[in-house]
Amino acid sequence: QLQLEESGGGLVQPGGSLRLSCAASGFTLDHYAIGWFRQAPGKEREGVSCISEGGGETGYADSVKGRFTISTDSAKNTMSLQMNSLKSEDTAVYYCAVGDLREYDWATGQAMCALLMGQAGVWGQGTQVTVSS
């Protein structure tokens, strides 16, 4: 059974940090493009950050560049999202997802994220991140 399980969400004050983790089971993360997405109340789901298969390329939404960092741990078969300098507008449910993009081309890292959001075959259940004082 292919599964992703997120952890690490919670309540944090503006300017604070959180680290989200996503553990994969039933498959190897390194074989797929992976990414983090979020959905705020009343808004559409959006790409936050992605890594191509093998880790050769990363992409970040403009709103999180310089604040968020995506990474993977092959030994643990996990992916993480380090979120620093959090803002109230980062409040959302965060999801990890994976997909096979080997048949596709993209021009930018952000384009890769958009492609992955449509092609992802496995999604986590989501973890709530709330940034509030």
N, CA, C and O of each residue as an XYZ file, in Angstrom:
532
protein
N       0.854     -1.188      0.000
C       0.000      0.000      0.000
C       0.888      1.235      0.000
O       1.801      1.354      0.818
N       0.615      2.158     -0.926
C       1.409      3.373     -1.054
C       0.818      4.442     -0.152
O      -0.354      4.797     -0.283
N       1.622      4.949      0.752
C       1.120      5.944      1.692
C       2.137      7.030      1.968
O       3.346      6.802      1.922
N       1.625      8.221      2.257
C       2.407      9.350      2.745
C       1.752      9.834      4.027
O       0.527      9.941      4.097
N       2.546     10.125      5.029
C       2.013     10.590      6.293
C       2.781     11.813      6.750
O       3.983     11.742      7.004
N       2.070     12.960      6.856
C       2.694     14.195      7.302
C       2.688     14.298      8.819
O       1.868     13.682      9.501
N       3.617     15.088      9.326
C       3.662     15.417     10.749
C       4.376     16.755     10.903
O       5.058     17.221      9.991
N       4.207     17.359     12.065
C       4.948     18.572     12.374
C       4.158     19.859     12.319
O       4.699     20.922     12.625
N       2.896     19.796     11.939
C       2.096     21.016     11.920
C       1.780     21.491     13.318
O       2.067     20.806     14.301
N       1.183     22.675     13.403
C       0.815     23.211     14.700
C       0.587     24.696     14.658
O       0.459     25.301     13.594
N       0.538     25.274     15.846
C       0.328     26.715     16.005
C       1.662     27.379     16.302
O       2.410     26.923     17.166
N       1.961     28.456     15.586
C       3.218     29.168     15.789
C       2.957     30.657     15.635
O       2.065     31.065     14.891
N       3.728     31.457     16.329
C       3.584     32.905     16.229
C       4.253     33.426     14.960
O       5.170     32.795     14.435
N       3.799     34.566     14.472
C       4.472     35.162     13.315
C       5.962     35.337     13.577
O       6.377     35.753     14.659
N       6.756     35.011     12.561
C       8.200     35.073     12.716
C       8.820     33.783     13.197
O      10.042     33.638     13.183
N       7.995     32.845     13.621
C       8.495     31.584     14.138
C       8.788     30.573     13.033
O       8.692     30.876     11.844
N       9.152     29.354     13.466
C       9.535     28.299     12.531
C       8.798     27.000     12.837
O       8.412     26.734     13.975
N       8.620     26.221     11.816
C       8.089     24.869     11.936
C       8.789     23.998     10.910
O       9.240     24.475      9.869
N       8.872     22.713     11.221
C       9.424     21.748     10.271
C       8.402     20.653     10.038
O       8.033     19.928     10.962
N       7.952     20.539      8.813
C       7.017     19.481      8.435
C       7.790     18.291      7.890
O       8.789     18.453      7.189
N       7.325     17.113      8.214
C       7.924     15.889      7.690
C       6.863     15.049      7.010
O       5.679     15.126      7.337
N       7.306     14.250      6.064
C       6.390     13.370      5.326
C       7.098     12.037      5.142
O       8.131     11.963      4.477
N       6.551     11.003      5.720
C       7.134      9.673      5.641
C       6.416      8.849      4.591
O       5.187      8.793      4.560
N       7.188      8.217      3.739
C       6.630      7.383      2.673
C       6.710      5.916      3.049
O       7.678      5.477      3.669
N       5.700      5.169      2.676
C       5.721      3.719      2.872
C       5.164      3.044      1.631
O       4.233      3.537      0.994
N       5.757      1.904      1.305
C       5.305      1.149      0.133
C       6.005      1.513     -1.154
O       5.782      0.878     -2.185
N       6.866      2.550     -1.108
C       7.607      2.943     -2.303
C       8.795      3.796     -1.888
O       8.898      4.206     -0.732
N       9.704      4.067     -2.845
C      10.913      4.845     -2.568
C      10.752      6.261     -3.110
O      10.536      6.459     -4.305
N      10.860      7.245     -2.214
C      10.654      8.635     -2.604
C      11.594      9.089     -3.710
O      11.186      9.845     -4.593
N      12.846      8.641     -3.678
C      13.846      9.094     -4.639
C      13.467      8.786     -6.085
O      14.035      9.370     -7.008
N      12.539      7.901     -6.288
C      12.168      7.489     -7.645
C      11.106      8.403     -8.251
O      10.684      8.203     -9.390
N      10.676      9.407     -7.485
C       9.570     10.243     -7.926
C       9.860     11.715     -7.704
O      10.724     12.079     -6.907
N       9.128     12.554     -8.417
C       9.085     13.973     -8.077
C       8.233     14.109     -6.822
O       7.214     13.435     -6.674
N       8.661     14.985     -5.924
C       7.951     15.127     -4.653
C       7.691     16.596     -4.398
O       8.398     17.462     -4.914
N       6.682     16.872     -3.604
C       6.396     18.271     -3.352
C       5.504     18.504     -2.156
O       4.877     17.585     -1.630
N       5.463     19.753     -1.742
C       4.581     20.234     -0.687
C       3.590     21.216     -1.296
O       3.954     22.069     -2.106
N       2.341     21.082     -0.894
C       1.269     21.934     -1.367
C       0.481     22.410     -0.155
O       0.569     21.817      0.921
N      -0.283     23.472     -0.328
C      -1.089     23.957      0.784
C      -2.420     24.496      0.280
O      -2.556     24.903     -0.874
N      -3.384     24.486      1.172
C      -4.701     25.026      0.857
C      -5.224     25.778      2.064
O      -5.438     25.210      3.135
N      -5.423     27.065      1.863
C      -5.986     27.918      2.910
C      -7.504     27.944      2.767
O      -8.019     27.673      1.682
N      -8.231     28.262      3.832
C      -9.697     28.303      3.758
C     -10.173     29.247      2.668
O      -9.740     30.398      2.599
N     -11.056     28.761      1.822
C     -11.625     29.585      0.771
C     -10.728     29.809     -0.422
O     -11.080     30.560     -1.332
N      -9.554     29.158     -0.433
C      -8.617     29.332     -1.535
C      -8.316     28.007     -2.206
O      -8.553     26.939     -1.641
N      -7.792     28.089     -3.416
C      -7.412     26.886     -4.140
C      -6.084     26.352     -3.610
O      -5.273     27.090     -3.051
N      -5.887     25.050     -3.800
C      -4.614     24.455     -3.423
C      -3.505     25.041     -4.300
O      -3.697     25.272     -5.494
N      -2.346     25.276     -3.689
C      -1.234     25.839     -4.432
C       0.059     25.104     -4.121
O       0.218     24.517     -3.051
N       0.969     25.146     -5.065
C       2.270     24.531     -4.866
C       3.142     25.398     -3.983
O       3.177     26.617     -4.146
N       3.839     24.785     -3.057
C       4.741     25.491     -2.151
C       6.194     25.244     -2.580
O       6.957     26.183     -2.807
N       6.556     23.960     -2.686
C       7.921     23.627     -3.065
C       7.970     22.207     -3.579
O       7.233     21.344     -3.102
N       8.837     21.957     -4.553
C       8.940     20.640     -5.166
C      10.391     20.285     -5.473
O      11.248     21.159     -5.603
N      10.642     19.006     -5.582
C      11.948     18.489     -6.001
C      11.718     17.473     -7.102
O      10.829     16.628     -6.999
N      12.515     17.554     -8.154
C      12.390     16.607     -9.253
C      12.934     15.244     -8.834
O      13.636     15.126     -7.830
N      12.604     14.227     -9.607
C      13.118     12.886     -9.358
C      14.645     12.917     -9.286
O      15.302     13.452    -10.179
N      15.191     12.354     -8.244
C      16.637     12.363     -8.069
C      17.186     13.625     -7.451
O      18.379     13.699     -7.159
N      16.347     14.616     -7.244
C      16.757     15.836     -6.557
C      17.504     16.848     -7.384
O      18.114     17.760     -6.825
N      17.481     16.720     -8.725
C      18.267     17.619     -9.555
C      17.736     19.038     -9.639
O      18.496     19.958     -9.942
N      16.474     19.235     -9.383
C      15.885     20.567     -9.534
C      14.868     20.805     -8.431
O      14.121     19.903     -8.053
N      14.848     22.019     -7.925
C      13.858     22.397     -6.925
C      13.062     23.596     -7.430
O      13.506     24.340     -8.303
N      11.887     23.756     -6.860
C      11.051     24.897     -7.199
C      10.362     25.408     -5.957
O       9.979     24.626     -5.087
N      10.202     26.712     -5.866
C       9.532     27.340     -4.737
C       8.545     28.379     -5.241
O       8.796     29.068     -6.230
N       7.428     28.480     -4.552
C       6.510     29.569     -4.819
C       7.191     30.884     -4.446
O       7.977     30.928     -3.500
N       6.895     31.949     -5.180
C       7.514     33.245     -4.896
C       7.265     33.673     -3.447
O       8.121     34.304     -2.826
N       6.111     33.333     -2.923
C       5.726     33.771     -1.576
C       6.558     33.123     -0.469
O       6.561     33.610      0.661
N       7.266     32.027     -0.778
C       8.020     31.331      0.270
C       9.517     31.303      0.004
O      10.279     30.810      0.836
N       9.955     31.822     -1.141
C      11.383     31.812     -1.471
C      12.190     32.531     -0.398
O      11.828     33.621      0.046
N      13.283     31.907      0.008
C      14.133     32.488      1.030
C      13.680     32.196      2.440
O      14.418     32.460      3.389
N      12.476     31.655      2.603
C      11.957     31.333      3.940
C      11.772     29.835      4.149
O      11.976     29.334      5.255
N      11.388     29.122      3.103
C      11.125     27.688      3.196
C      12.227     26.918      2.470
O      12.789     27.396      1.485
N      12.528     25.716      2.973
C      13.515     24.848      2.342
C      12.988     23.421      2.307
O      12.603     22.858      3.332
N      12.979     22.850      1.117
C      12.546     21.460      0.959
C      13.780     20.556      0.960
O      14.842     20.934      0.465
N      13.624     19.360      1.521
C      14.741     18.420      1.550
C      14.211     16.997      1.612
O      13.038     16.764      1.905
N      15.086     16.062      1.335
C      14.738     14.652      1.434
C      15.813     13.909      2.218
O      16.960     14.351      2.292
N      15.436     12.801      2.788
C      16.361     11.921      3.503
C      16.159     10.529      2.923
O      15.189      9.847      3.252
N      17.065     10.118      2.072
C      16.904      8.834      1.395
C      16.945      7.667      2.376
O      16.212      6.692      2.216
N      17.788      7.765      3.374
C      17.927      6.672      4.341
C      16.634      6.446      5.109
O      16.281      5.308      5.417
N      15.922      7.537      5.419
C      14.672      7.427      6.184
C      13.451      7.396      5.274
O      12.332      7.181      5.739
N      13.665      7.610      3.971
C      12.553      7.663      3.018
C      11.525      8.715      3.424
O      10.318      8.475      3.428
N      12.055      9.892      3.765
C      11.191     10.981      4.187
C      11.527     12.262      3.417
O      12.605     12.392      2.837
N      10.597     13.185      3.424
C      10.801     14.509      2.874
C      10.409     15.522      3.941
O       9.565     15.234      4.790
N      11.009     16.693      3.904
C      10.748     17.695      4.924
C      10.585     19.068      4.292
O      11.029     19.325      3.173
N       9.935     19.938      5.049
C       9.799     21.333      4.648
C      10.116     22.174      5.880
O       9.337     22.213      6.833
N      11.247     22.835      5.855
C      11.628     23.741      6.924
C      11.037     25.104      6.622
O      11.311     25.690      5.574
N      10.227     25.606      7.537
C       9.532     26.871      7.316
C       9.996     27.875      8.363
O       9.761     27.692      9.557
N      10.651     28.926      7.913
C      11.132     29.979      8.795
C      10.416     31.293      8.500
O       9.787     31.450      7.454
N      10.520     32.220      9.423
C       9.918     33.554      9.264
C       8.463     33.446      8.823
O       8.034     34.098      7.871
N       7.725     32.621      9.527
C       6.345     32.353      9.139
C       5.472     33.589      9.272
O       5.650     34.415     10.167
N       4.524     33.686      8.351
C       3.598     34.814      8.302
C       2.170     34.287      8.440
O       1.914     33.102      8.226
N       1.260     35.159      8.794
C      -0.135     34.740      8.951
C      -0.678     34.164      7.641
O      -1.522     33.268      7.654
N      -0.197     34.675      6.532
C      -0.687     34.178      5.247
C      -0.171     32.784      4.894
O      -0.579     32.208      3.885
N       0.717     32.245      5.712
C       1.169     30.862      5.529
C       0.201     29.866      6.173
O       0.356     28.655      6.013
N      -0.777     30.367      6.887
C      -1.762     29.491      7.529
C      -2.523     28.696      6.476
O      -3.119     29.268      5.564
N      -2.499     27.381      6.608
C      -3.141     26.508      5.626
C      -2.988     25.059      6.080
O      -2.263     24.759      7.029
N      -3.681     24.181      5.387
C      -3.401     22.755      5.513
C      -2.326     22.414      4.484
O      -2.462     22.721      3.300
N      -1.267     21.780      4.952
C      -0.140     21.442      4.092
C      -0.178     19.952      3.758
O      -0.406     19.108      4.625
N       0.051     19.652      2.486
C       0.025     18.285      1.990
C       1.351     17.954      1.300
O       1.931     18.798      0.617
N       1.817     16.733      1.484
C       2.920     16.247      0.663
C       2.335     15.338     -0.421
O       1.275     14.737     -0.243
N       3.032     15.252     -1.522
C       2.554     14.446     -2.640
C       3.727     14.001     -3.491
O       4.789     14.623     -3.487
N       3.521     12.920     -4.216
C       4.552     12.423     -5.129
C       3.914     12.048     -6.458
O       2.725     11.736     -6.531
N       4.731     12.085     -7.507
C       4.224     11.712     -8.809
C       5.362     11.375     -9.761
O       6.520     11.708     -9.510
N       5.022     10.723    -10.832
C       5.996     10.325    -11.854
C       5.929     11.343    -12.990
O       4.953     11.379    -13.739
N       6.969     12.169    -13.116
C       6.988     13.210    -14.144
C       8.001     12.913    -15.242
O       8.377     13.808    -15.999
N       8.442     11.667    -15.333
C       9.509     11.344    -16.282
C       9.129     11.570    -17.733
O      10.004     11.744    -18.581
N       7.847     11.570    -18.030
C       7.417     11.767    -19.414
C       7.195     13.234    -19.758
O       6.808     13.562    -20.879
N       7.438     14.111    -18.795
C       7.102     15.510    -18.984
C       8.353     16.389    -18.987
O       9.408     15.997    -18.487
N       8.213     17.563    -19.550
C       9.234     18.599    -19.508
C       8.630     19.833    -18.843
O       7.416     20.038    -18.875
N       9.485     20.643    -18.247
C       9.009     21.894    -17.661
C      10.108     22.935    -17.791
O      11.293     22.621    -17.911
N       9.669     24.187    -17.763
C      10.621     25.269    -17.988
C      11.248     25.780    -16.698
O      12.404     26.204    -16.695
N      10.498     25.742    -15.610
C      10.978     26.281    -14.331
C      10.589     25.351    -13.193
O       9.768     24.447    -13.347
N      11.201     25.602    -12.054
C      10.847     24.825    -10.875
C       9.395     25.025    -10.485
O       8.734     24.086    -10.040
N       8.891     26.246    -10.648
C       7.488     26.499    -10.330
C       6.574     25.749    -11.297
O       5.513     25.264    -10.905
N       6.983     25.657    -12.542
C       6.195     24.899    -13.523
C       6.167     23.424    -13.157
O       5.153     22.749    -13.339
N       7.284     22.928    -12.640
C       7.330     21.542    -12.192
C       6.326     21.310    -11.069
O       5.629     20.295    -11.054
N       6.254     22.245    -10.133
C       5.299     22.131     -9.032
C       3.860     22.105     -9.553
O       3.042     21.301     -9.105
N       3.567     22.977    -10.487
C       2.214     23.014    -11.042
C       1.890     21.702    -11.740
O       0.774     21.193    -11.634
N       2.856     21.166    -12.444
C       2.668     19.890    -13.137
C       2.449     18.764    -12.126
O       1.570     17.919    -12.299
N       3.260     18.766    -11.071
C       3.142     17.719    -10.062
C       1.788     17.769     -9.367
O       1.215     16.725     -9.056
N       1.272     18.960     -9.123
C      -0.019     19.068     -8.453
C      -1.114     18.374     -9.257
O      -2.048     17.810     -8.686
N      -0.996     18.416    -10.580
C      -1.988     17.757    -11.415
C      -1.726     16.281    -11.650
O      -2.649     15.522    -11.943
N      -0.480     15.876    -11.522
C      -0.106     14.504    -11.853
C       0.187     13.625    -10.641
O       0.404     12.422    -10.792
N       0.197     14.202     -9.450
C       0.551     13.425     -8.262
C      -0.388     12.240     -8.089
O      -1.607     12.365     -8.207
N       0.203     11.101     -7.811
C      -0.582      9.889     -7.661
C      -0.847      9.513     -6.212
O      -1.762      8.747     -5.912
N      -0.025     10.068     -5.309
C      -0.181      9.757     -3.892
C      -0.123     11.068     -3.110
O       0.774     11.886     -3.317
N      -1.081     11.258     -2.220
C      -1.150     12.456     -1.371
C      -1.203     12.032      0.096
O      -1.762     10.993      0.448
N      -0.606     12.866      0.931
C      -0.768     12.680      2.357
C      -2.116     13.212      2.799
O      -2.863     13.785      2.006
N      -2.423     13.016      4.085
C      -3.734     13.409      4.599
C      -3.797     14.884      4.973
O      -4.880     15.425      5.194
N      -2.643     15.531      5.043
C      -2.596     16.957      5.362
C      -2.309     17.215      6.826
O      -2.695     16.435      7.697
N      -1.626     18.321      7.088
C      -1.349     18.749      8.455
C      -1.584     20.250      8.542
O      -1.170     21.007      7.664
N      -2.255     20.670      9.611
C      -2.636     22.073      9.757
C      -1.465     22.893     10.276
O      -0.804     22.511     11.242
N      -1.218     24.012      9.631
C      -0.248     25.003     10.096
C      -1.007     26.304     10.328
O      -1.642     26.833      9.415
N      -0.939     26.811     11.540
C      -1.613     28.053     11.882
C      -0.587     29.032     12.421
O       0.112     28.748     13.393
N      -0.505     30.189     11.775
C       0.435     31.232     12.194
C      -0.389     32.383     12.763
O      -1.086     33.087     12.033
N      -0.298     32.555     14.058
C      -1.132     33.554     14.721
C      -0.509     33.944     16.049
O       0.141     33.138     16.715
N      -0.722     35.198     16.417
C      -0.249     35.660     17.723
C      -1.357     35.522     18.768
O      -1.151     35.860     19.934
